[in-house]
Amino acid sequence: MTWDELASRWERGRALHRQATSVVSDWLVDRLAPEPGQVVLDLAAGTGETGFLAAPKLEPGGTLIVGDRSPEMLAAARRVGAELGVTNADFRLLDVEHLDLPDASVDGVLSRFGYILRGNGLAEGRRVLRPGGRLAFAVWGKRERNDWMTIPADVMIERGHLDPPTDAELRLSERRTLPSIKRLVGEAGFEHVELAEQPVAYRFAGADELWFFVSALRGPVALALDRLGDDERASVRAELERRVPRAADGFELGGVALEVCAS
């Protein structure tokens, strides 16, 4: 999977993501508590909405660095920022594990659902923070706690269109618990940490909206669906509609986000 392939889809679907995850973004920005004149890094920013919530709070004189490793995702963030009227953003190609930024160069770091728990992500976030700075990030809880993740993938795995999760992916999933994250944050050099769980629900007005989410936004599932013929895509869609829980106004896929603020 490449995020360049998914960038235009995420841009089209950002309203659906925002509806489901805005409570997480609000928590992160609130805990980061950005102030005028500061520099804040939005890490693995995607289309940028979480950082753009912080941008006005940095005025006057502050800067939001919107960082992502995907050129196409960064281009999408530029368009979204322009649409929202954000004027104090600096868009940069940045890798979570190897940030091309000086030590102690930012006042705060945001990361909503980036790969910050992999490799050097936490240590790099700590390195670029100034004394007293905060890192506010969210990751998804264990795989089995997130139906939005498992139900579409399981359908595709059972039909032979996706490989099952690797041992490495399953081990990473097992690390997505609050005690495990607290330990990892401490090992990265942070002394104070606030942790919270946040229920998240993707709600779909009908079958077409559910299918758009799965076929356009669900990463590896969406890319695998692109390779299927019309008949098999229709069969996958029918099976999804059978398995996804019904809601009063359509369908709903739930999940759990783990929220962290460290300093």
N, C-alpha and C positions, 0 to 999 in steps of 0.2 A: 504493500500500500504506500502511495506517496500522497502527501498532503497537497502537493501541487494539483493532482488530479481532482481532489475534493474541494478545492478552494471556492470555485464558482458555485458549487452546490450549497456549501455552507453559507455563502453570501445570500443566495436565494432563500435559504431556510432559516435565516437568523432570527426571524420573528418567532418561529416555533421553539427554537432553543431559548430565546429570551423569556418567553412565557413560562417555560418549565424551570429555568435555572436562575431567574432574576433574584430570587431570595438568597441564593448563594453569593452572587456578585455583590448584592447590597451588604451582606455580612462582611465580606472581605474588605470592601472599601471603608465600611464603618470602623472595623478594627484597625485598619492601616492608619486612619485619621490623617489624611494628607492635608498639608497647610500651604498657604501662599508662599511662593518662592522655592519650594522644594523640588527635587528631582525624583520621580517615581518611575520604576521600570515595570512594565507589564510583560511578563515572560511567557513564551509560548502563547502569544496573544490571540492567535486565530484571527477572526474578523474584528477583534479589538474592543467589543462592547464593555467589558469589565473595566479596562483602563480608561475608556472614554467617560465612565461615570466619575472617575477621579480627576480627570483633566480640569474641569472648571474650578475645583477646590484648590488647585495649584496656582491659580491666578490671584494677583498679578505676579509675573516674574518667574513662575515655575515651569517645568518641562515634564511632559509624559514621554518616556521612551517606549515605543511600541516595538517589541522584539519578537521575531518568529524566524525559524530556520527555512521556511518555505517562501520563495519569492512570490509565488502566486497568491498565497495567503496574505502576505504583506501588502500586495497590490490591492487585494480585496479590502483590507483594513484601511488603506488610504482612501478608497472610495467611500467606505462607511463613515470614516472620520469627516470627510468633506461634506457628506450628506447631513451629518449631525452638527456641522458648524464648528468642529474642534480646530483651533488655530495654534495650539501650543504643543503639538505632537511631533516627535522626531522618530521616523520609521527606520528601523535597522534590521538587517539580517543577523540574527544571533542564535547560537546553539546553546540550549540549556546547560549542557555539560561542559562547555568551553566558552564562556562569555568573553567577548572581545571588548571588555570594559576595564578601566583601572580599578585597583583596590579602593575601597571606601569612597565610591564616586556617586552613590545614590542614597536617598533618604528612606526609600521604601521599595519593596518588591511585591508585586502581585502575580499570582499564577492561578488561573481557574482551569482545572482539569488538564494542565500540562503534564509532561513526563518528569516532574521534578523529583520524584522518588528514585529515579534511575541514575545509576552512575554517580557523577559528581554534582548533580543538580542542586542539592541542598548546600553543599560546601561552596559551590560557586555563588549561590545567592547570599550566603554569609560573607563571602570575600568582598563582594562589591558594595555591601551595606556600610554606611558610615556608623560610627559609634552612636548607639541609641536608636538605630534604625530598626524597622520591623519588616518581617516577611509574612505575608498573609496569602495562604494558598488553600486550594481545595482539590481533593482527589475523590474518585469514586470508591465506595466501600467494596467489599469482596464481590466477586463476580456473581455469586449466587444470591446476593441481596439486590441485584439490579436486573429486573425483568426486561427493561428496555434493551439491555445488553444481551441477555441470554436467550430470550425467546426467538428473536430473528436468527441469531447465530445457530441455535440448536436445530431449527428447521432446515437451514442450509447444510449443516453437518450431516444430519440424518439422511438427506437426499443426495449426499455425495458431492456437494458443490464447495464445501469448505473443509479444511483439515481441523480436527479437534485442537483445543488449546495445547500448546507444548508444555513440557514440564517447567520450563523457565517462566512461561506466562502464568501457570498455576501458582508457582512460588511467589511471583510478584503479586498475584491476587491475594495470597495469604498474608502478605505484609500490609495490606490495606485495612488495618484495624487501628483504633486510637492508641492502644498501648504500644504497638509496634512503631507507629509514626512518632510517638513521643520519644521513644528510644533513639530513633534515627535522627530526629531534630537535635537531641542532646549531643549525639556523636558528632554532628556537624558544627558544634560550638555555640549553639543557642542556650541561654540560661533560663529563660522564662517562656512558657508555652501555654496557650489557651486552646482547648480542643472542644469541638462540638460535632454532633451529628445532625444532618438536615434531611428530612424526607423530601423527595423530589418526585414530581409526577408529570409525565408527558401526556397531555390530553389531546385527543384527536376528534374533530367534529364529525368525522365519518370515515368510511373505508378509504376514500381517495387520499385524505390527509395522512392516514396511517401508512398507506403505501408510499406516499412521497417521503415520509420520514425514513422508512426502511430502504427504499430503492435509491434514494438520493443522498441521505445523510449518515447512514449507518456504516461508514468506513469500509472495512473488508467485505461486509455483506453486500453493500451497494456495488462495489467493484466486481464482485463475483456475479451478481445478478446481471450486470452488463454483458456478460459472456453467454447468457442463456437465451434460448429461443423463446418465442412468444408463448408457446403452449406450456413450457416448463415454468416460465415466469408466472403465468396464470395459476398454475397448480401451487406454486409457492405462496402466491397472494391468498389463495383460498385457504391454505393451511394456516397462514398467519391470522386471518380473520377468525378462524375457528379457535385458535389458541389464545389470542390476546384478550384479556378481560374486558368485558363490556362496561361502559359507564352510562350514566343517565342520558348523556348527549352524544354518545359515540363509543370510543375505545379509550383505554388508559393503560399506560405502561409506567410502573413505579420504579423507584430506586432510592439509594441512600448516598448522600455526599458527606464526606468527612472534611470538616473545616478546621483550619489551623492558623493561629497567629503566634509568631515566635519572635523573640528579641534577645 
